[in-house]
Each structure stands twice: as structure tokens, then as C-alpha cells.
Amino acid sequence: MSDTTNFAKYSDSLRKCNKIFNLVPIFYILSSVLFFIVSFLFLITVNYSSLFTFIDGLIYAPAICYLGFRGAYHKHDLAAIAVPLLSLINLGVLKFGAKHLMTWKAYGSVSMNVPQFCFYICFVIFIVSSFIAYINIKANNQYRFLERQVGFPYFNERTEEQRVEKIRRDIKDPYQREYERLMRTSASEMTGIEFPESISK
């Protein structure tokens, strides 16, 4: 069976992988921006416990963005797994803050357990990122498989034929190389031959 028979299937699979690699970072960007904006707005409007969540957001939001990009664009499985793990750790941090900082008030009549509220946001991120990590790793494995196939990354018969033809042109037959060498040496020897003066006249 020719290697080109699976080109259509491989091409479709590659498009799906690239679509996942483009969508995964978008989710992490939106999630981190949402988390950071919420923590910042609470910092300036609600209570002093928001300072805790704001600092947490300064660390957590860029971290999941970086790991999300690395997991998708660099096909790094550990980075993809690290996002839900980091979210799980952050849930513990926010739970601690919700327990110990819930009574810190900025304004007498305004009271809100900000770390607890951010805990719920982080919990949603954890659930979704766990699902996304699974999809990301699956796409990474599929991409690595496609890299090893003939015709990657175009999976186009005409492109593959041109590539093979170029390789054939670059790899000359040993007899052809020897013939060209003999032609070059014989040509240089002929230029060194001097004819007698009588013959030349």
C-alpha cells in the first residue's frame, strides 16, 4: 500500500490538532484575565482580604497562561498537566485565605468573603483545565505520530512527488559521477596537448 493513501486522513487529523493548539491558549488567556480582573476589582471596592487574592492572581494568572501556551504550542505534556495541578494547589491557597481573612473589612457595611468567591472561579478553571489537559496531551501524541509520517506537514501527493524528485536529483548515480569526473579530467588533459608546428600549418 502506498504511503500517499492516508494523506487525506492525516491532513484532516493535522488540521484538528492545530485547531486544538490554537484554542487552548485562548481559554487560558481568558481564564487568567478574568481571575486577575475579579481580584483587582475586589481589591479597590470591597475589603482588605482582596489584597490576598490580588497577590494570588498576580502569580496564578501568568503561570497558567505560560503553561497553557507551552503545553499547546510547544507540545509539552508536562506543561499541559501542570495547569490543573497548579489550579488544585491554588484552590488550597484560596481555601486558606477564605478561612482566615473573611473578617477583614474595608468598609463597615460591605462584607464579602473574597477568597471564597475566587475559590469558586478557580474551581471552575480546575475542572475545565483538567479536561483541556487531556485533549491537549492527546493532540500532542497525535501530532508526534503525524510528524513521523511521509508527507508531513503538507500531506499533498504533488508536494511529496516534488520532494522525492529533488532528492533523486541530488543523489546522483555512482556511474554518472564517475563519468562526469572523467569528462572533467579528459577536458583538462586535452588543453595541455601541443600540436607540432608543421601539423598546425
Backbone as CSV, one residue per row, in Angstrom:
resi,resn,N_x,N_y,N_z,CA_x,CA_y,CA_z,C_x,C_y,C_z
1,MET,0.843,-1.199,0.000,0.000,0.000,0.000,0.879,1.251,0.000
2,SER,0.566,2.180,-0.844,1.359,3.408,-0.948,1.163,4.285,0.280
3,ASP,2.236,5.006,0.626,2.163,5.905,1.781,1.204,7.062,1.545
4,THR,0.954,7.368,0.288,0.105,8.523,-0.029,-1.385,8.231,0.148
5,THR,-1.757,6.980,0.384,-3.177,6.642,0.503,-3.810,7.245,1.751
6,ASN,-2.999,7.523,2.768,-3.525,8.073,4.025,-3.372,9.590,4.116
7,PHE,-2.952,10.225,3.036,-2.702,11.667,3.088,-3.943,12.460,3.494
8,ALA,-5.096,12.104,2.958,-6.326,12.844,3.269,-6.660,12.720,4.755
9,LYS,-6.523,11.513,5.289,-6.814,11.286,6.708,-5.816,12.019,7.593
10,TYR,-4.540,11.952,7.230,-3.509,12.625,8.015,-3.673,14.145,7.971
11,SER,-4.021,14.655,6.804,-4.214,16.098,6.665,-5.368,16.586,7.534
12,ASP,-6.452,15.837,7.560,-7.595,16.192,8.395,-7.231,16.115,9.873
13,SER,-6.474,15.101,10.244,-6.040,14.950,11.636,-5.122,16.089,12.058
14,LEU,-4.244,16.516,11.155,-3.338,17.620,11.458,-4.101,18.926,11.647
15,ARG,-5.132,19.148,10.836,-5.960,20.355,10.989,-6.649,20.377,12.351
16,LYS,-7.127,19.225,12.792,-7.777,19.148,14.105,-6.783,19.445,15.228
17,CYS,-5.572,18.916,15.098,-4.538,19.175,16.110,-4.213,20.666,16.182
18,ASN,-4.026,21.293,15.032,-3.699,22.719,15.004,-4.835,23.569,15.570
19,LYS,-6.063,23.129,15.340,-7.219,23.849,15.895,-7.191,23.788,17.418
20,ILE,-6.882,22.625,17.966,-6.769,22.486,19.423,-5.638,23.350,19.954
21,PHE,-4.495,23.338,19.265,-3.340,24.118,19.712,-3.633,25.622,19.698
22,ASN,-4.543,26.055,18.831,-4.904,27.474,18.777,-5.960,27.848,19.814
23,LEU,-6.860,26.915,20.136,-7.947,27.216,21.060,-7.527,27.119,22.530
24,VAL,-6.620,26.206,22.838,-6.202,26.003,24.235,-5.620,27.278,24.857
25,PRO,-4.663,27.956,24.208,-4.138,29.186,24.813,-5.204,30.270,24.980
26,ILE,-6.182,30.316,24.067,-7.239,31.329,24.186,-8.021,31.125,25.477
27,PHE,-8.327,29.874,25.800,-9.041,29.599,27.047,-8.235,30.056,28.258
28,TYR,-6.933,29.754,28.257,-6.115,30.114,29.412,-5.928,31.629,29.524
29,ILE,-5.862,32.301,28.387,-5.772,33.762,28.425,-7.039,34.355,29.025
30,LEU,-8.197,33.904,28.555,-9.464,34.423,29.063,-9.640,34.102,30.549
31,SER,-9.268,32.891,30.943,-9.406,32.485,32.350,-8.515,33.320,33.259
32,SER,-7.262,33.500,32.853,-6.333,34.252,33.690,-6.713,35.726,33.760
33,VAL,-7.170,36.292,32.633,-7.602,37.692,32.631,-8.822,37.869,33.525
34,LEU,-9.785,36.953,33.446,-10.974,37.019,34.297,-10.598,36.946,35.773
35,PHE,-9.753,35.992,36.115,-9.343,35.832,37.513,-8.634,37.079,38.020
36,PHE,-7.756,37.630,37.205,-6.996,38.806,37.626,-7.904,40.036,37.762
37,ILE,-8.819,40.214,36.804,-9.723,41.371,36.858,-10.617,41.305,38.086
38,VAL,-11.149,40.122,38.379,-12.009,39.961,39.557,-11.242,40.297,40.831
39,SER,-10.039,39.758,40.960,-9.248,40.026,42.165,-8.873,41.499,42.266
40,PHE,-8.612,42.157,41.131,-8.255,43.577,41.146,-9.459,44.445,41.511
41,LEU,-10.625,44.144,40.942,-11.828,44.922,41.246,-12.214,44.791,42.713
42,PHE,-12.081,43.589,43.251,-12.369,43.411,44.669,-11.371,44.172,45.532
43,LEU,-10.147,44.278,45.051,-9.115,44.984,45.811,-9.484,46.441,46.018
44,ILE,-10.058,47.084,45.011,-10.338,48.517,45.105,-11.764,48.823,45.567
45,THR,-12.622,47.798,45.690,-14.017,48.098,46.035,-14.550,47.411,47.282
46,VAL,-13.990,46.300,47.690,-14.660,45.535,48.745,-13.906,45.553,50.063
47,ASN,-12.939,44.667,50.255,-12.280,44.596,51.566,-10.820,44.196,51.455
48,TYR,-10.153,44.267,52.608,-8.714,44.053,52.611,-8.328,42.607,52.314
49,SER,-9.239,41.688,52.467,-8.913,40.306,52.114,-8.664,40.166,50.614
50,SER,-9.135,41.165,49.854,-8.906,41.140,48.409,-7.432,41.300,48.069
51,LEU,-6.659,41.901,48.952,-5.220,42.024,48.716,-4.590,40.645,48.586
52,PHE,-5.083,39.727,49.393,-4.592,38.343,49.342,-4.883,37.724,47.977
53,THR,-6.119,37.867,47.491,-6.482,37.282,46.203,-5.816,38.013,45.039
54,PHE,-5.559,39.316,45.212,-4.874,40.074,44.159,-3.448,39.573,43.980
55,ILE,-2.748,39.368,45.100,-1.380,38.842,45.032,-1.398,37.428,44.460
56,ASP,-2.397,36.665,44.877,-2.540,35.308,44.340,-2.753,35.348,42.827
57,GLY,-3.585,36.298,42.374,-3.854,36.432,40.946,-2.623,36.854,40.162
58,LEU,-1.770,37.693,40.769,-0.535,38.124,40.108,0.381,36.940,39.813
59,ILE,0.314,35.924,40.650,1.167,34.749,40.469,0.460,33.683,39.625
60,TYR,-0.792,33.433,39.977,-1.535,32.323,39.363,-1.868,32.583,37.889
61,ALA,-2.378,33.777,37.580,-2.839,34.072,36.215,-1.710,33.969,35.180
62,PRO,-0.554,34.631,35.389,0.521,34.483,34.386,1.046,33.050,34.286
63,ALA,1.022,32.338,35.425,1.557,30.970,35.424,0.726,30.046,34.535
64,ILE,-0.610,30.115,34.663,-1.421,29.217,33.832,-1.378,29.636,32.360
65,CYS,-1.187,30.934,32.102,-1.031,31.395,30.707,0.235,30.793,30.096
66,TYR,1.330,30.905,30.822,2.609,30.401,30.325,2.552,28.886,30.101
67,LEU,2.044,28.162,31.098,1.979,26.704,30.982,1.015,26.278,29.884
68,GLY,-0.092,27.017,29.738,-1.048,26.708,28.680,-0.443,26.878,27.301
69,PHE,0.298,27.976,27.096,0.981,28.203,25.822,2.024,27.125,25.558
70,ARG,2.777,26.801,26.585,3.834,25.796,26.430,3.250,24.419,26.120
71,GLY,2.151,24.094,26.778,1.521,22.801,26.533,0.981,22.678,25.119
72,ALA,0.460,23.785,24.576,-0.159,23.750,23.248,0.862,23.992,22.136
73,TYR,1.543,25.125,22.160,2.416,25.495,21.052,3.735,24.717,21.034
74,HIS,4.214,24.324,22.227,5.461,23.561,22.280,5.222,22.059,22.425
75,LYS,3.934,21.654,22.418,3.567,20.238,22.525,4.203,19.606,23.767
76,HIS,4.168,20.324,24.888,4.811,19.878,26.120,3.756,19.279,27.052
77,ASP,3.803,17.961,27.232,2.777,17.274,28.024,2.815,17.674,29.503
78,LEU,4.012,17.814,30.057,4.118,18.165,31.479,3.532,19.547,31.757
79,ALA,3.720,20.481,30.833,3.144,21.814,30.994,1.626,21.752,30.965
80,ALA,1.085,20.895,30.084,-0.372,20.747,29.998,-0.933,20.174,31.296
81,ILE,-0.227,19.192,31.884,-0.672,18.606,33.143,-0.497,19.582,34.299
82,ALA,0.511,20.445,34.212,0.827,21.363,35.309,-0.280,22.385,35.556
83,VAL,-1.065,22.723,34.526,-2.125,23.733,34.700,-3.183,23.274,35.697
84,PRO,-3.817,22.097,35.526,-4.776,21.667,36.551,-4.134,21.410,37.904
85,LEU,-2.872,20.948,37.922,-2.190,20.745,39.200,-1.979,22.068,39.926
86,LEU,-1.579,23.096,39.166,-1.398,24.423,39.756,-2.736,24.982,40.246
87,SER,-3.800,24.727,39.496,-5.133,25.178,39.909,-5.563,24.474,41.188
88,LEU,-5.222,23.205,41.313,-5.554,22.459,42.526,-4.818,23.029,43.734
89,ILE,-3.531,23.339,43.549,-2.759,23.956,44.636,-3.350,25.315,44.997
90,ASN,-3.738,26.069,43.981,-4.301,27.396,44.225,-5.639,27.312,44.952
91,LEU,-6.390,26.244,44.726,-7.633,26.044,45.473,-7.355,25.936,46.971
92,GLY,-6.285,25.218,47.309,-5.903,25.106,48.715,-5.484,26.455,49.301
93,VAL,-4.756,27.237,48.505,-4.327,28.566,48.961,-5.533,29.467,49.205
94,LEU,-6.471,29.468,48.276,-7.667,30.312,48.420,-8.559,29.833,49.558
95,LYS,-8.602,28.528,49.779,-9.382,27.998,50.898,-8.803,28.470,52.225
96,PHE,-7.476,28.510,52.296,-6.808,29.030,53.488,-7.159,30.502,53.699
97,GLY,-7.103,31.273,52.591,-7.439,32.688,52.691,-8.885,32.917,53.080
98,ALA,-9.786,32.077,52.550,-11.212,32.211,52.877,-11.472,31.941,54.351
99,LYS,-10.677,31.065,54.922,-10.879,30.708,56.327,-10.325,31.750,57.278
100,HIS,-9.197,32.365,56.936,-8.502,33.253,57.873,-8.692,34.733,57.588
101,LEU,-9.185,35.090,56.395,-9.268,36.515,56.046,-10.696,37.000,55.834
102,MET,-11.681,36.180,56.138,-13.056,36.527,55.819,-13.600,37.683,56.653
103,THR,-12.968,38.035,57.753,-13.497,39.100,58.614,-12.823,40.448,58.384
104,TRP,-11.868,40.517,57.445,-11.189,41.787,57.189,-12.081,42.655,56.312
105,LYS,-12.518,43.791,56.837,-13.438,44.649,56.098,-12.795,45.989,55.770
106,ALA,-13.055,46.478,54.581,-12.584,47.807,54.216,-13.627,48.843,54.565
107,TYR,-14.884,48.515,54.382,-15.975,49.443,54.651,-16.920,48.777,55.637
108,GLY,-17.399,49.521,56.566,-18.189,48.976,57.658,-19.377,48.144,57.225
109,SER,-20.107,48.571,56.216,-21.323,47.863,55.824,-21.109,46.871,54.690
110,VAL,-19.890,46.854,54.124,-19.628,45.980,52.981,-18.769,44.809,53.430
111,SER,-19.291,43.643,53.317,-18.550,42.459,53.740,-18.726,41.356,52.704
112,MET,-17.607,40.773,52.286,-17.665,39.664,51.327,-16.444,38.787,51.527
113,ASN,-16.650,37.514,51.481,-15.545,36.574,51.578,-14.925,36.431,50.184
114,VAL,-14.045,37.355,49.851,-13.473,37.423,48.507,-12.667,36.174,48.152
115,PRO,-11.778,35.680,49.052,-11.060,34.450,48.696,-11.991,33.280,48.404
116,GLN,-13.122,33.211,49.128,-14.071,32.124,48.874,-14.703,32.269,47.490
117,PHE,-15.014,33.516,47.112,-15.589,33.765,45.790,-14.587,33.390,44.696
118,CYS,-13.341,33.791,44.879,-12.302,33.450,43.896,-12.012,31.955,43.895
119,PHE,-12.261,31.313,45.039,-12.108,29.860,45.121,-13.032,29.175,44.121
120,TYR,-14.260,29.657,44.006,-15.224,29.059,43.078,-14.789,29.279,41.622
121,ILE,-14.237,30.452,41.346,-13.740,30.713,39.983,-12.592,29.763,39.656
122,CYS,-11.683,29.622,40.612,-10.527,28.738,40.406,-10.974,27.284,40.287
123,PHE,-12.028,26.921,40.993,-12.535,25.550,40.919,-13.051,25.242,39.507
124,VAL,-13.742,26.212,38.911,-14.225,26.042,37.530,-13.036,25.912,36.578
125,ILE,-12.017,26.751,36.789,-10.813,26.672,35.956,-10.153,25.309,36.099
126,PHE,-10.119,24.797,37.324,-9.512,23.486,37.574,-10.246,22.381,36.820
127,ILE,-11.571,22.392,36.889,-12.363,21.359,36.211,-12.157,21.427,34.699
128,VAL,-12.275,22.626,34.149,-12.154,22.778,32.688,-10.727,22.492,32.226
129,SER,-9.736,22.968,32.983,-8.337,22.767,32.580,-7.945,21.290,32.651
130,SER,-8.571,20.526,33.536,-8.302,19.081,33.590,-8.766,18.418,32.298
131,PHE,-9.930,18.818,31.834,-10.459,18.287,30.571,-9.594,18.741,29.389
132,ILE,-9.191,20.012,29.420,-8.366,20.556,28.332,-6.993,19.895,28.312
133,ALA,-6.427,19.611,29.495,-5.120,18.948,29.552,-5.177,17.583,28.877
134,TYR,-6.278,16.868,29.090,-6.456,15.554,28.450,-6.490,15.715,26.926
135,ILE,-7.270,16.690,26.446,-7.374,16.922,24.999,-6.025,17.369,24.439
136,ASN,-5.328,18.238,25.169,-4.036,18.766,24.727,-3.001,17.645,24.578
137,ILE,-2.923,16.771,25.572,-1.953,15.677,25.538,-2.289,14.703,24.407
138,LYS,-3.574,14.448,24.218,-3.993,13.569,23.121,-3.597,14.164,21.773
139,ALA,-3.795,15.477,21.615,-3.405,16.155,20.375,-1.888,16.154,20.198
140,ASN,-1.145,16.317,21.294,0.319,16.271,21.226,0.803,14.917,20.713
141,ASN,0.222,13.845,21.243,0.613,12.491,20.809,0.271,12.264,19.341
142,GLN,-0.880,12.751,18.930,-1.279,12.598,17.524,-0.345,13.386,16.611
143,TYR,0.050,14.581,17.053,0.955,15.422,16.260,2.314,14.731,16.114
144,ARG,2.811,14.133,17.185,4.087,13.425,17.113,4.000,12.239,16.147
145,PHE,2.861,11.566,16.140,2.658,10.465,15.193,2.689,10.987,13.757
146,LEU,2.009,12.091,13.512,1.956,12.657,12.164,3.325,13.134,11.702
147,GLU,4.141,13.616,12.631,5.490,14.078,12.274,6.333,12.957,11.663
148,ARG,6.057,11.730,12.075,6.849,10.587,11.599,6.341,10.023,10.277
149,GLN,5.239,10.556,9.778,4.649,10.017,8.558,5.213,10.708,7.308
150,VAL,5.185,9.966,6.209,5.633,10.510,4.927,4.696,11.635,4.498
151,GLY,5.277,12.738,4.037,4.480,13.854,3.534,4.197,14.943,4.546
152,PHE,4.614,14.757,5.807,4.388,15.784,6.826,5.161,17.054,6.449
153,PRO,4.617,18.246,6.620,3.319,18.591,7.214,2.224,18.870,6.185
154,TYR,2.518,18.708,4.894,1.543,19.108,3.867,0.573,17.975,3.509
155,PHE,1.089,16.752,3.504,0.291,15.582,3.123,-0.413,15.819,1.783
156,ASN,0.416,16.227,0.820,-0.059,16.504,-0.529,0.771,15.658,-1.494
157,GLU,0.105,14.897,-2.345,0.813,13.979,-3.234,1.776,14.705,-4.172
158,ARG,1.327,15.823,-4.715,2.180,16.563,-5.655,3.423,17.101,-4.939
159,THR,3.235,17.649,-3.733,4.369,18.166,-2.961,5.346,17.057,-2.630
160,GLU,4.822,15.897,-2.262,5.676,14.761,-1.921,6.448,14.263,-3.138
161,GLU,5.796,14.241,-4.296,6.480,13.827,-5.519,7.616,14.783,-5.872
162,GLN,7.376,16.085,-5.686,8.425,17.077,-5.956,9.594,16.909,-5.000
163,ARG,9.274,16.603,-3.729,10.334,16.419,-2.740,11.182,15.195,-3.075
164,VAL,10.528,14.101,-3.435,11.256,12.876,-3.789,12.096,13.093,-5.042
165,GLU,11.527,13.807,-6.020,12.259,14.076,-7.256,13.500,14.914,-6.986
166,LYS,13.392,15.865,-6.091,14.541,16.703,-5.729,15.636,15.854,-5.080
167,ILE,15.220,14.921,-4.207,16.191,14.036,-3.566,16.884,13.175,-4.618
168,ARG,16.130,12.713,-5.583,16.719,11.888,-6.657,17.721,12.675,-7.483
169,ARG,17.396,13.933,-7.729,18.335,14.772,-8.493,19.613,15.032,-7.708
170,ASP,19.448,15.196,-6.394,20.625,15.473,-5.552,21.513,14.248,-5.387
171,ILE,20.897,13.065,-5.379,21.671,11.821,-5.234,21.956,11.257,-6.629
172,LYS,23.136,11.464,-7.115,23.486,11.019,-8.463,23.946,9.566,-8.449
173,ASP,23.727,8.923,-9.565,24.189,7.554,-9.747,25.724,7.531,-9.706
174,PRO,26.338,6.531,-9.046,27.806,6.494,-8.969,28.482,6.467,-10.340
175,TYR,27.875,5.794,-11.315,28.440,5.774,-12.677,28.368,7.155,-13.328
176,GLN,27.283,7.871,-13.031,27.137,9.226,-13.557,28.212,10.133,-12.985
177,ARG,28.472,9.990,-11.663,29.520,10.805,-11.039,30.897,10.492,-11.623
178,GLU,31.152,9.195,-11.842,32.445,8.800,-12.418,32.589,9.311,-13.849
179,TYR,31.518,9.258,-14.617,31.536,9.759,-15.990,31.829,11.263,-16.014
180,GLU,31.192,12.008,-15.116,31.423,13.454,-15.064,32.858,13.760,-14.652
181,ARG,33.416,12.927,-13.743,34.807,13.144,-13.334,35.759,12.900,-14.491
182,LEU,35.511,11.828,-15.239,36.364,11.526,-16.386,36.284,12.603,-17.457
183,MET,35.086,13.134,-17.651,34.915,14.188,-18.644,35.682,15.443,-18.243
184,ARG,35.653,15.753,-16.940,36.391,16.943,-16.486,37.897,16.755,-16.629
185,THR,38.397,15.586,-16.228,39.847,15.342,-16.296,40.333,15.243,-17.739
186,SER,39.523,14.614,-18.607,39.938,14.485,-20.012,39.948,15.846,-20.688
187,ALA,39.011,16.699,-20.302,38.972,18.036,-20.896,40.193,18.832,-20.491
188,SER,40.618,18.690,-19.252,41.792,19.440,-18.793,43.062,18.893,-19.420
189,GLU,43.113,17.557,-19.682,44.282,16.971,-20.334,44.382,17.405,-21.786
190,MET,43.254,17.541,-22.464,43.250,17.951,-23.866,43.779,19.367,-24.041
191,THR,43.521,20.217,-23.076,44.008,21.593,-23.202,45.524,21.652,-23.069
192,GLY,46.122,20.614,-22.455,47.574,20.622,-22.275,48.330,20.036,-23.451
193,ILE,47.654,19.485,-24.455,48.309,18.875,-25.625,48.723,19.971,-26.605
194,GLU,50.004,19.925,-27.062,50.502,20.899,-28.026,50.799,20.156,-29.332
195,PHE,50.261,20.647,-30.398,50.476,20.026,-31.693,51.767,20.566,-32.309
196,PRO,52.458,19.715,-33.102,53.667,20.199,-33.799,53.323,21.352,-34.726
197,GLU,54.337,22.169,-34.968,54.114,23.381,-35.764,53.748,23.061,-37.212
198,SER,54.349,21.963,-37.726,54.071,21.584,-39.110,52.648,21.111,-39.297
199,ILE,52.118,20.397,-38.280,50.744,19.882,-38.365,49.772,21.027,-38.278
200,SER,50.104,21.964,-37.376,49.160,23.080,-37.210,49.074,23.922,-38.453
201,LYS,50.157,23.952,-39.305,50.108,24.711,-40.560,49.422,23.872,-41.634
